[in-house]
Amino acid sequence: MAVAKLGPVVLDCPDPRALAGFYAAVLGGTVSEGDRGWVDLTGHPGSPLAFQLAEGYVPPKWPSPEQSQQFHLDLTVDDLDAAEEQVLALGAKALDAEDRARTWRVYADPAGHPFCLCAC
């Protein structure tokens, strides 16, 4: 028997509203303010996301054993090239887009969290 069920995935960041807006544009859903420094993104397919203000936030580096990514999000898409164009226009940064033959590519969101677009 399970002890708990998984709640939202929470991302620390310097600007919760801005990062929630980025992911709302990528995934859809509704952005709602919670307590001070907390923003939720709900109403999109998949697990809920939340964004928490972290004073002095330092983004992870990818790839870097000294400042590891800790975790990342895999976002499934139908058209990898079209999705890449859209996330870059929204402020994502390509981290590993050299191998165009792969079915996945690595990016950083505007706060520096790594995520993958996957057409797997």
N, C-alpha and C positions, 0 to 999 in steps of 0.2 A: 504494500500500500504506500502511495506517495505521501510524503510529509507536506509538500507544498505544490503550488502550480506557478508557472512562470508568469510574472507580471511584465510590465513594459521594459524594453531595453532602454537604459538611461545613458545618455552621452554627456559628459562634462564638456563645457565650452565657455568661451568668453562672452558670447551673446546668444542666449537661448532662443530668443524670438527670431533672430536672423537665421540661425541654423535650422530651426523648425520650419521656417519659410522655404529654405532650400529643399529640405526633404519633402515638404508638401508639394512643391513644384515637380519633384522627381516621382513621388509615389502617389500623389493625390491625398485626400483626407482633409481634416479640419484642425487648425491650430487653435488651441485654447490656453490662456494664461492660467497658471495655478498660483500657488503661493509665490512670494517674492523670489525671483531667480529660478522659477520652474515653469516650463511650457510643455504641454502635451500635444502629440499628433495622433489623432485617432480617425477612424472611419475609412481607412485604406485597407486593401487586402494585406494580410500578414500580421505579424505581431505589432502591438502598439509601440511607439517610440516616445521617449520623453527627453527633455534637454534641461540640464541643470547648470546654473551659473557656477563657475569655478574661478575664483580670484587667482591670479597668477598662473592661469592655465598655460601649459607647455604642450604643444601637439606632439604626438608620437612621430617617429621617423620610420620610413619604410624604404628598403629593408635596413635594419640597424639593430644588432644585438645589444648595443649600449642603451638604446632608447626605444625599446620594442613597441610594436603596435598594440599589444595586449589582446585585442580582438579586432574583427572587422565584419562588415555587413556584406552579404552576397545578395545582389539585386538581380532578379531574373528578368531578361528582356527578350523580345522577339527579334528585333533588328539591332545588332550590336553597333553598327556604324551610325545609325540614326540616333540611338540612345547616347552614344559617345558625344555626338555633336550637341545634343540637348544639354547634357550635364556640364559640358565645358562652357556652354553659353550661360549656364546658371551660376558659374563660379567654381566648378570643380577643377582640379589640376591633375593632369595625366601623370602617373608615377611609373607605369610600366606598359607602354603601348607599342613597344618595338616589334613584338612578334604578332603580326596581324593575322596569322593563320590560326592562332589559338581561339578557343570559344569563350574566353574571358579576358578582361583587361582591368588593371588596377588604377584607381584614382584616389585623390584626397578630397574630402569635402572642404568647404570654406574655412572650417576650424582645424583642418589638418588630419581628421580621422580617415584612415584608409577604408575604401570600400571597393567591391568588384562589381562590374557589370558582367553578367553571365548569360550567354545564349546557349546553355547546355541542355 
